Amino acid sequence: LLAQLLSDLATGRDHARVKIFDTTLRDGEQSPGASLTGEEKLILAKQLAKLGVDIIEAGFPIASVGDFEAVKTIAQTVGCRDDPPIICGLSRARKPDIDRCWEAVKHASFPRIHTFIATSDLHMEYKLKKTPDEVLEATTEMVSYARSLCEDVEFSAEDATRSDPEFLYKVYSRAIAAGATTLNVPDTVGYTTPDEYGALIRGIRENVEGIENLTISLHGHNDLGLAVANFLSGVENGARQIETTINGIGERAGNAAMEEIVMALQVRRQYYSSKLHLAPNSFLTNINHREIYNSSRMVSNMTGMSVQPNKAIVGANAFAHESGIHQDGILKNRLTYEIMDAKSIGHGDNSLVLGKLSGRAAFRARLTEMGYEISDEELNKAFIRFKDLADKKKEVTDWDLESIISDEVKQLDTPDVRLVRVQVQCGEPLVPTATVTLDVNGVESTASSVGTGPVDAAFQGVQKICFEEGSITLLEYKVNSVTKGIDALGEVMVQLKDHTTGKTVNGSSANTDVVVASTTAYVQALNRVLKIRASNGVGHPQKFVEE
């Protein structure tokens, strides 16, 4: 508790607010195919800090060297800036995990160790193969050990909502006695309902020894579509930290969506202020609402996971009106059919347009405003792409810039395969044919192939050079127009299944030529496949843990 109060005092944040714990970089990354590079994680962490989240769970340090280095870098940079968030790492209740986690997060101004152990009968018997008494002893021992290293320790009882409440009270009491400063109550499989979750939080407050001065945290998944409703019920019953992801990404059906909970607390702040015993219309979180839309777009671009059009708050249709009656009402007074202004989340603020006469300084300034803080080397590469695009398009918008930066950041440092050229022939009555030249570890290879269309033919050509037939399956292929007009960038996302490792990977790219964008995205995904194969099939650093 002292560590959290010191953080609030140092950053000037109101300790009575609802703390936003963002786990996009950890649990969100567990979405199929959404594995992030260390560089992508750093860019997103900087945006999360700009957004105003209180705690960033940057990863699972023991999972891989790459994840350890990413968490460490975020702790050293984002965790040491002005008004820094707490930087947190996840660890199982094991000393090697806790040691590795501490080594990664200790560089931050305000580090946190987040350790967990399962408490449901199902998990204890079949996963842990431990008795309840053994789980109690492990909780005491490992939380105490984590606290000996770090003043701020969060403890989670995995599968809490399917655990026996009486046993749960004992586990949490042990964790507090051992030095935990935050207690997390995970709805690991999205099983609970709002009334049940609220009652559980209330029961914890009433029955856990020493709970009076601790923060109760909520973590939940959206398997039944109830995650946000569950969290709001938990807040009403005494929870003061919520663990969320941008766009609600995460394992299976995803996590509770940060933007939905934050805006629910904002739009209905008069209601929730009274529930939290605060002054009327108090601001209930530290979130800078105008950065919500930027954050959503950035996460979508980095992970290759498109936001559904009807998604609450950040979907393309969230502020669209088609009904004539609604349109008439909106024209007379927007409040007739809108409970929030699109500009309140930063949607519609991106009006600055760059062109071919724009210089490097203006380019960097605009990227910084959009939340992208990149190195000089990355800037130079992106600026070349920008100039090339500006020669083809009259105006280059923020949407175009996002695609360019996302493209550059997604490139692996040392790709095994690089697209040299692609040429296609198609039309009626021609058979779609593609000729593809790839640089494979410094050696150029060319292949021609036919397909159902020019993109399919190009994909077949790439696979002919790189892989044996049938070893890779295209699971998903999506094309979106980044902006309007005939000269718009085409943004392509592909998802591949590697039958050798069983892993799923994403690739994405943008270009005014959709065939080039498609082939580049496919090659990018293939590079990820090769990287996974080279690491003996360990494609995602967190796949052996679920919370």
C-alpha positions as semicolon CSV with decimal commas, in nm:
position;residue;x (nm);y (nm);z (nm)
1;L;0,000;0,000;0,000
2;L;0,284;0,239;0,088
3;A;0,444;0,180;-0,254
4;Q;0,117;0,265;-0,428
5;L;0,063;0,576;-0,215
6;L;0,417;0,691;-0,291
7;S;0,345;0,642;-0,660
8;D;0,027;0,850;-0,632
9;L;0,207;1,124;-0,439
10;A;0,498;1,133;-0,683
11;T;0,277;1,149;-0,991
12;G;0,003;1,366;-0,843
13;R;-0,267;1,111;-0,917
14;D;-0,576;1,089;-0,698
15;H;-0,545;0,777;-0,484
16;A;-0,926;0,753;-0,455
17;R;-0,979;0,700;-0,828
18;V;-1,027;0,366;-1,001
19;K;-0,681;0,254;-1,113
20;I;-0,646;0,131;-1,471
21;F;-0,414;-0,170;-1,498
22;D;-0,346;-0,233;-1,867
23;T;-0,248;-0,584;-1,971
24;T;-0,257;-0,537;-2,350
25;L;0,114;-0,619;-2,369
26;R;0,074;-0,938;-2,165
27;D;-0,274;-1,092;-2,176
28;G;-0,375;-0,905;-2,490
29;E;-0,074;-1,048;-2,669
30;Q;-0,214;-1,397;-2,607
31;S;-0,471;-1,342;-2,884
32;P;-0,404;-1,599;-3,158
33;G;-0,145;-1,462;-3,400
34;A;-0,100;-1,134;-3,209
35;S;0,255;-1,186;-3,082
36;L;0,437;-0,853;-3,057
37;T;0,804;-0,775;-3,106
38;G;0,997;-0,593;-2,835
39;E;0,997;-0,278;-3,046
40;E;0,620;-0,294;-3,095
41;K;0,573;-0,341;-2,721
42;L;0,785;-0,035;-2,646
43;I;0,590;0,187;-2,887
44;L;0,261;0,067;-2,738
45;A;0,391;0,116;-2,382
46;K;0,477;0,477;-2,461
47;Q;0,124;0,530;-2,592
48;L;-0,027;0,363;-2,284
49;A;0,168;0,606;-2,065
50;K;0,041;0,894;-2,277
51;L;-0,309;0,753;-2,237
52;G;-0,264;0,777;-1,862
53;V;-0,291;0,415;-1,746
54;D;-0,175;0,365;-1,388
55;I;-0,010;0,025;-1,427
56;I;0,136;-0,138;-1,739
57;E;0,173;-0,515;-1,723
58;A;0,453;-0,529;-1,975
59;G;0,491;-0,905;-2,008
60;F;0,587;-1,237;-1,854
61;P;0,966;-1,207;-1,810
62;I;1,050;-1,575;-1,756
63;A;0,863;-1,682;-2,068
64;S;1,143;-1,595;-2,309
65;V;1,457;-1,386;-2,345
66;G;1,269;-1,156;-2,581
67;D;0,988;-1,096;-2,335
68;F;1,236;-1,035;-2,052
69;E;1,424;-0,778;-2,259
70;A;1,100;-0,607;-2,365
71;V;0,981;-0,572;-2,004
72;K;1,325;-0,452;-1,894
73;T;1,342;-0,191;-2,171
74;I;0,993;-0,062;-2,089
75;A;1,090;-0,038;-1,721
76;Q;1,408;0,155;-1,807
77;T;1,233;0,398;-2,043
78;V;0,859;0,434;-1,994
79;G;0,891;0,348;-1,625
80;C;1,140;0,628;-1,563
81;R;0,979;0,916;-1,752
82;D;0,796;1,207;-1,590
83;D;0,466;1,100;-1,432
84;P;0,550;0,732;-1,490
85;P;0,308;0,443;-1,463
86;I;0,386;0,145;-1,242
87;I;0,563;-0,118;-1,451
88;C;0,451;-0,470;-1,370
89;G;0,563;-0,817;-1,473
90;L;0,377;-1,145;-1,432
91;S;0,520;-1,449;-1,255
92;R;0,392;-1,782;-1,138
93;A;0,429;-1,854;-0,766
94;R;0,778;-1,995;-0,819
95;K;1,110;-1,846;-0,714
96;P;1,270;-1,861;-1,063
97;D;0,969;-1,674;-1,207
98;I;0,975;-1,413;-0,932
99;D;1,353;-1,360;-0,962
100;R;1,330;-1,316;-1,337
101;C;1,035;-1,079;-1,301
102;W;1,220;-0,864;-1,047
103;E;1,529;-0,844;-1,265
104;A;1,313;-0,705;-1,546
105;V;1,096;-0,455;-1,357
106;K;1,338;-0,329;-1,090
107;H;1,467;-0,054;-1,319
108;A;1,133;0,133;-1,313
109;S;1,065;0,419;-1,074
110;F;0,766;0,218;-0,947
111;P;0,809;-0,157;-1,011
112;R;0,554;-0,426;-0,930
113;I;0,570;-0,806;-0,916
114;H;0,241;-0,978;-1,004
115;T;0,241;-1,340;-0,889
116;F;-0,041;-1,593;-0,907
117;I;-0,150;-1,944;-0,816
118;A;-0,470;-2,131;-0,898
119;T;-0,730;-2,179;-0,623
120;S;-1,026;-2,363;-0,779
121;D;-1,069;-2,732;-0,701
122;L;-1,048;-2,807;-1,073
123;H;-0,717;-2,629;-1,121
124;M;-0,560;-2,749;-0,797
125;E;-0,639;-3,114;-0,873
126;Y;-0,573;-3,137;-1,245
127;K;-0,328;-2,857;-1,326
128;L;-0,125;-2,794;-1,013
129;K;-0,171;-3,140;-0,859
130;K;-0,158;-2,972;-0,518
131;T;-0,377;-2,995;-0,211
132;P;-0,545;-2,683;-0,070
133;D;-0,296;-2,682;0,219
134;E;-0,006;-2,690;-0,026
135;V;-0,155;-2,395;-0,215
136;L;-0,188;-2,200;0,111
137;E;0,176;-2,270;0,199
138;A;0,293;-2,176;-0,151
139;T;0,099;-1,849;-0,129
140;T;0,265;-1,755;0,200
141;E;0,612;-1,853;0,086
142;M;0,607;-1,699;-0,261
143;V;0,429;-1,372;-0,176
144;S;0,671;-1,327;0,115
145;Y;0,963;-1,390;-0,118
146;A;0,831;-1,144;-0,379
147;R;0,781;-0,883;-0,107
148;S;1,143;-0,929;0,007
149;L;1,245;-0,804;-0,338
150;C;0,976;-0,548;-0,422
151;E;0,758;-0,322;-0,209
152;D;0,464;-0,349;-0,448
153;V;0,332;-0,705;-0,487
154;E;0,006;-0,804;-0,651
155;F;-0,135;-1,149;-0,580
156;S;-0,389;-1,327;-0,803
157;A;-0,596;-1,633;-0,719
158;E;-0,633;-1,786;-1,064
159;D;-0,987;-1,905;-1,143
160;A;-1,115;-1,719;-0,836
161;T;-1,475;-1,707;-0,957
162;R;-1,492;-2,089;-0,966
163;S;-1,314;-2,130;-0,631
164;D;-1,476;-2,212;-0,300
165;P;-1,528;-1,866;-0,141
166;E;-1,429;-1,984;0,207
167;F;-1,100;-2,122;0,075
168;L;-1,050;-1,806;-0,130
169;Y;-1,080;-1,593;0,185
170;K;-0,806;-1,804;0,349
171;V;-0,574;-1,770;0,048
172;Y;-0,617;-1,392;0,030
173;S;-0,568;-1,359;0,408
174;R;-0,241;-1,552;0,374
175;A;-0,131;-1,329;0,086
176;I;-0,197;-1,013;0,287
177;A;-0,010;-1,150;0,588
178;A;0,285;-1,229;0,357
179;G;0,297;-0,871;0,226
180;A;0,070;-0,844;-0,080
181;T;-0,037;-0,486;-0,156
182;T;-0,303;-0,563;-0,421
183;L;-0,540;-0,861;-0,437
184;N;-0,661;-0,957;-0,782
185;V;-0,983;-1,154;-0,833
186;P;-0,965;-1,315;-1,179
187;D;-1,265;-1,443;-1,369
188;T;-1,025;-1,658;-1,567
189;V;-1,273;-1,824;-1,802
190;G;-1,540;-1,552;-1,818
191;Y;-1,780;-1,766;-1,614
192;T;-1,934;-1,530;-1,361
193;T;-2,225;-1,285;-1,383
194;P;-2,245;-0,924;-1,256
195;D;-2,446;-1,010;-0,944
196;E;-2,222;-1,304;-0,858
197;Y;-1,903;-1,105;-0,912
198;G;-2,029;-0,813;-0,705
199;A;-2,125;-1,052;-0,424
200;L;-1,781;-1,217;-0,436
201;I;-1,603;-0,881;-0,408
202;R;-1,832;-0,784;-0,122
203;G;-1,761;-1,118;0,049
204;I;-1,386;-1,065;0,015
205;R;-1,415;-0,721;0,172
206;E;-1,613;-0,863;0,463
207;N;-1,420;-1,185;0,529
208;V;-1,052;-1,142;0,435
209;E;-0,827;-1,043;0,723
210;G;-0,636;-0,717;0,671
211;I;-0,824;-0,620;0,353
212;E;-0,911;-0,272;0,483
213;N;-0,598;-0,100;0,351
214;L;-0,547;-0,297;0,030
215;T;-0,660;-0,247;-0,327
216;I;-0,896;-0,509;-0,471
217;S;-0,837;-0,563;-0,842
218;L;-1,056;-0,718;-1,113
219;H;-0,941;-0,935;-1,403
220;G;-1,187;-1,101;-1,637
221;H;-1,249;-1,253;-1,976
222;N;-1,541;-1,202;-2,211
223;D;-1,647;-1,559;-2,289
224;L;-2,013;-1,482;-2,212
225;G;-1,994;-1,118;-2,321
226;L;-2,023;-1,000;-1,960
227;A;-1,670;-0,879;-1,878
228;V;-1,745;-0,504;-1,875
229;A;-2,072;-0,550;-1,683
230;N;-1,893;-0,774;-1,433
231;F;-1,623;-0,511;-1,377
232;L;-1,872;-0,231;-1,322
233;S;-2,048;-0,448;-1,063
234;G;-1,713;-0,516;-0,898
235;V;-1,635;-0,145;-0,880
236;E;-1,973;-0,076;-0,720
237;N;-1,887;-0,334;-0,454
238;G;-1,547;-0,201;-0,358
239;A;-1,288;-0,289;-0,623
240;R;-1,056;0,002;-0,708
241;Q;-0,833;-0,146;-0,978
242;I;-0,948;-0,294;-1,309
243;E;-0,731;-0,501;-1,543
244;T;-0,815;-0,435;-1,906
245;T;-0,685;-0,443;-2,261
246;I;-0,723;-0,197;-2,547
247;N;-1,001;-0,311;-2,783
248;G;-1,070;-0,597;-2,542
249;I;-0,813;-0,825;-2,712
250;G;-0,690;-1,132;-2,530
251;E;-0,717;-1,508;-2,486
252;R;-1,026;-1,672;-2,644
253;A;-1,309;-1,411;-2,647
254;G;-1,077;-1,147;-2,507
255;N;-1,057;-0,934;-2,194
256;A;-1,267;-0,652;-2,058
257;A;-1,222;-0,357;-2,297
258;M;-1,049;-0,060;-2,136
259;E;-1,225;0,199;-2,351
260;E;-1,570;0,066;-2,266
261;I;-1,518;0,064;-1,889
262;V;-1,343;0,400;-1,880
263;M;-1,612;0,571;-2,087
264;A;-1,888;0,406;-1,884
265;L;-1,731;0,555;-1,571
266;Q;-1,692;0,889;-1,749
267;V;-2,035;0,920;-1,913
268;R;-2,212;0,790;-1,602
269;R;-1,976;0,957;-1,354
270;Q;-2,260;1,115;-1,157
271;Y;-2,399;0,768;-1,087
272;Y;-2,064;0,605;-1,011
273;S;-1,936;0,900;-0,805
274;S;-2,219;0,838;-0,561
275;K;-2,145;0,464;-0,554
276;L;-1,777;0,537;-0,481
277;H;-1,869;0,801;-0,220
278;L;-1,693;1,077;-0,413
279;A;-1,800;1,431;-0,499
280;P;-2,064;1,450;-0,776
281;N;-1,925;1,429;-1,130
282;S;-1,576;1,341;-1,007
283;F;-1,330;1,214;-1,267
284;L;-1,302;0,849;-1,175
285;T;-0,987;0,747;-1,365
286;N;-0,658;0,902;-1,468
287;I;-0,720;0,828;-1,837
288;N;-0,673;1,101;-2,097
289;H;-0,989;1,026;-2,295
290;R;-0,868;1,204;-2,609
291;E;-0,598;0,937;-2,649
292;I;-0,843;0,647;-2,651
293;Y;-0,901;0,642;-3,027
294;N;-0,530;0,677;-3,108
295;S;-0,454;0,390;-2,871
296;S;-0,720;0,172;-3,028
297;R;-0,590;0,235;-3,379
298;M;-0,232;0,169;-3,274
299;V;-0,314;-0,164;-3,109
300;S;-0,520;-0,268;-3,410
301;N;-0,235;-0,185;-3,648
302;M;0,037;-0,348;-3,437
303;T;-0,151;-0,672;-3,377
304;G;-0,322;-0,694;-3,716
305;M;-0,655;-0,739;-3,538
306;S;-0,922;-0,519;-3,694
307;V;-1,181;-0,353;-3,473
308;Q;-1,533;-0,466;-3,557
309;P;-1,737;-0,177;-3,705
310;N;-2,008;-0,195;-3,437
311;K;-1,759;-0,210;-3,148
312;A;-1,863;0,020;-2,866
313;I;-1,666;0,347;-2,832
314;V;-1,399;0,286;-3,102
315;G;-1,582;0,103;-3,382
316;A;-1,625;0,274;-3,719
317;N;-2,002;0,285;-3,668
318;A;-1,994;0,396;-3,303
319;F;-2,087;0,754;-3,400
320;A;-2,260;0,684;-3,734
321;H;-2,633;0,740;-3,788
322;E;-2,829;0,599;-4,081
323;S;-3,191;0,624;-3,967
324;G;-3,363;0,935;-4,102
325;I;-3,529;0,999;-3,767
326;H;-3,194;0,976;-3,590
327;Q;-3,024;1,200;-3,846
328;D;-3,296;1,461;-3,805
329;G;-3,254;1,453;-3,429
330;I;-2,874;1,475;-3,450
331;L;-2,896;1,780;-3,677
332;K;-3,123;1,954;-3,426
333;N;-2,928;1,852;-3,115
334;R;-2,658;1,583;-3,101
335;L;-2,766;1,485;-2,750
336;T;-3,089;1,340;-2,891
337;Y;-2,909;1,028;-3,008
338;E;-2,550;1,054;-2,879
339;I;-2,443;1,014;-2,517
340;M;-2,084;1,119;-2,588
341;D;-1,898;1,330;-2,843
342;A;-1,666;1,148;-3,083
343;K;-1,405;1,416;-3,017
344;S;-1,407;1,326;-2,647
345;I;-1,214;1,009;-2,734
346;G;-0,995;1,179;-2,996
347;H;-1,200;1,061;-3,294
348;G;-1,205;1,332;-3,560
349;D;-0,908;1,524;-3,421
350;N;-0,670;1,395;-3,689
351;S;-0,727;1,663;-3,953
352;L;-0,368;1,760;-4,038
353;V;-0,277;1,648;-4,389
354;L;0,081;1,611;-4,509
355;G;0,194;1,625;-4,872
356;K;0,500;1,573;-5,088
357;L;0,642;1,913;-4,986
358;S;0,624;1,830;-4,614
359;G;0,963;1,798;-4,447
360;R;1,118;1,558;-4,200
361;A;1,049;1,787;-3,902
362;A;0,676;1,808;-3,978
363;F;0,669;1,433;-4,037
364;R;0,830;1,358;-3,699
365;A;0,610;1,614;-3,520
366;R;0,294;1,456;-3,656
367;L;0,407;1,106;-3,561
368;T;0,482;1,226;-3,208
369;E;0,134;1,378;-3,181
370;M;-0,008;1,044;-3,289
371;G;0,184;0,869;-3,010
372;Y;0,465;0,718;-3,218
373;E;0,806;0,780;-3,062
374;I;1,058;0,614;-3,292
375;S;1,435;0,618;-3,337
376;D;1,615;0,827;-3,602
377;E;1,686;0,513;-3,805
378;E;1,320;0,411;-3,802
379;L;1,220;0,767;-3,885
380;N;1,447;0,770;-4,191
381;K;1,297;0,445;-4,323
382;A;0,944;0,564;-4,261
383;F;1,016;0,904;-4,417
384;I;1,132;0,738;-4,739
385;R;0,806;0,540;-4,748
386;F;0,612;0,860;-4,679
387;K;0,780;1,047;-4,967
388;D;0,716;0,757;-5,202
389;L;0,349;0,756;-5,105
390;A;0,322;1,135;-5,128
391;D;0,436;1,114;-5,490
392;K;0,143;0,880;-5,562
393;K;-0,123;1,052;-5,350
394;K;-0,219;1,416;-5,333
395;E;-0,276;1,402;-4,959
396;V;-0,127;1,174;-4,694
397;T;-0,351;1,144;-4,388
398;D;-0,296;1,013;-4,038
399;W;-0,444;0,681;-4,146
400;D;-0,174;0,651;-4,411
401;L;0,098;0,740;-4,160
402;E;-0,028;0,475;-3,918
403;S;-0,001;0,211;-4,188
404;I;0,349;0,322;-4,286
405;I;0,478;0,316;-3,928
406;S;0,306;-0,014;-3,852
407;D;0,468;-0,162;-4,162
408;E;0,816;-0,046;-4,062
409;V;0,788;-0,155;-3,699
410;K;0,658;-0,500;-3,791
411;Q;0,966;-0,577;-3,998
412;L;1,190;-0,827;-3,821
413;D;1,545;-0,706;-3,758
414;T;1,694;-0,986;-3,967
415;P;1,425;-1,137;-4,191
416;D;1,512;-1,463;-4,361
417;V;1,299;-1,376;-4,664
418;R;1,264;-1,042;-4,841
419;L;1,038;-0,958;-5,134
420;V;1,245;-0,834;-5,428
421;R;0,970;-0,804;-5,690
422;V;0,629;-0,936;-5,782
423;Q;0,468;-0,915;-6,125
424;V;0,120;-1,039;-6,218
425;Q;-0,089;-1,094;-6,529
426;C;-0,464;-1,125;-6,503
427;G;-0,790;-1,031;-6,668
428;E;-1,055;-1,186;-6,887
429;P;-0,978;-1,434;-7,046
430;L;-0,621;-1,460;-6,905
431;V;-0,527;-1,715;-6,639
432;P;-0,404;-1,522;-6,332
433;T;-0,027;-1,567;-6,318
434;A;0,236;-1,427;-6,085
435;T;0,614;-1,420;-6,098
436;V;0,775;-1,366;-5,761
437;T;1,140;-1,304;-5,676
438;L;1,251;-1,343;-5,314
439;D;1,581;-1,288;-5,139
440;V;1,618;-1,593;-4,913
441;N;1,915;-1,546;-4,679
442;G;2,100;-1,345;-4,942
443;V;2,019;-1,570;-5,240
444;E;1,759;-1,462;-5,495
445;S;1,505;-1,718;-5,614
446;T;1,224;-1,675;-5,867
447;A;0,908;-1,877;-5,915
448;S;0,597;-1,846;-6,130
449;S;0,258;-1,978;-6,037
450;V;-0,108;-1,958;-6,133
451;G;-0,402;-1,906;-5,901
452;T;-0,767;-1,817;-5,871
453;G;-0,665;-1,451;-5,889
454;P;-0,348;-1,238;-5,890
455;V;-0,310;-1,242;-5,511
456;D;-0,356;-1,619;-5,486
457;A;-0,105;-1,668;-5,769
458;A;0,149;-1,449;-5,586
459;F;0,096;-1,643;-5,262
460;Q;0,145;-1,972;-5,445
461;G;0,469;-1,840;-5,592
462;V;0,603;-1,736;-5,252
463;Q;0,515;-2,070;-5,095
464;K;0,672;-2,258;-5,387
465;I;1,007;-2,092;-5,307
466;C;0,992;-2,116;-4,928
467;F;0,795;-2,421;-4,816
468;E;0,692;-2,769;-4,912
469;E;0,336;-2,791;-5,044
470;G;0,067;-2,820;-4,776
471;S;0,284;-2,713;-4,482
472;I;0,122;-2,367;-4,462
473;T;-0,249;-2,284;-4,470
474;L;-0,394;-1,937;-4,524
475;L;-0,659;-1,899;-4,253
476;E;-0,764;-1,541;-4,314
477;Y;-0,711;-1,268;-4,571
478;K;-0,851;-0,918;-4,526
479;V;-0,817;-0,600;-4,730
480;N;-0,924;-0,261;-4,601
481;S;-0,904;0,079;-4,763
482;V;-0,706;0,300;-4,527
483;T;-0,855;0,620;-4,669
484;K;-1,110;0,712;-4,935
485;G;-1,039;0,761;-5,303
486;I;-0,894;0,572;-5,596
487;D;-0,540;0,639;-5,470
488;A;-0,607;0,504;-5,120
489;L;-0,367;0,273;-4,945
490;G;-0,484;-0,086;-4,933
491;E;-0,414;-0,238;-4,591
492;V;-0,384;-0,617;-4,596
493;M;-0,383;-0,864;-4,307
494;V;-0,310;-1,234;-4,351
495;Q;-0,321;-1,511;-4,093
496;L;-0,132;-1,835;-4,155
497;K;-0,130;-2,173;-3,984
498;D;0,204;-2,357;-3,980
499;H;0,132;-2,729;-3,968
500;T;0,491;-2,807;-3,867
501;T;0,468;-2,622;-3,534
502;G;0,091;-2,584;-3,505
503;K;0,134;-2,208;-3,456
504;T;-0,077;-1,926;-3,599
505;V;0,087;-1,602;-3,715
506;N;-0,025;-1,271;-3,860
507;G;0,129;-1,049;-4,122
508;S;0,017;-0,709;-4,248
509;S;0,124;-0,446;-4,495
510;A;-0,010;-0,143;-4,681
511;N;0,050;-0,019;-5,032
512;T;-0,139;0,162;-5,307
513;D;-0,092;-0,164;-5,503
514;V;-0,299;-0,431;-5,327
515;V;-0,102;-0,717;-5,485
516;V;0,224;-0,577;-5,348
517;A;0,067;-0,518;-5,007
518;S;-0,072;-0,872;-5,004
519;T;0,256;-1,035;-5,104
520;T;0,454;-0,828;-4,852
521;A;0,210;-0,922;-4,573
522;Y;0,238;-1,289;-4,671
523;V;0,619;-1,273;-4,668
524;Q;0,613;-1,101;-4,330
525;A;0,398;-1,380;-4,187
526;L;0,629;-1,642;-4,340
527;N;0,926;-1,477;-4,169
528;R;0,744;-1,517;-3,839
529;V;0,686;-1,884;-3,920
530;L;1,056;-1,933;-3,989
531;K;1,148;-1,754;-3,667
532;I;0,917;-1,985;-3,470
533;R;1,061;-2,294;-3,637
534;A;1,413;-2,175;-3,555
535;S;1,316;-2,139;-3,188
536;N;1,195;-2,502;-3,177
537;G;0,831;-2,412;-3,211
538;V;0,805;-2,170;-2,920
539;G;0,608;-1,908;-3,107
540;H;0,443;-1,723;-2,823
541;P;0,624;-1,662;-2,494
542;Q;0,310;-1,687;-2,280
543;K;0,120;-1,982;-2,419
544;F;0,193;-2,205;-2,121
545;V;0,014;-1,973;-1,878
546;E;-0,339;-1,845;-1,866
547;E;-0,490;-1,618;-1,605
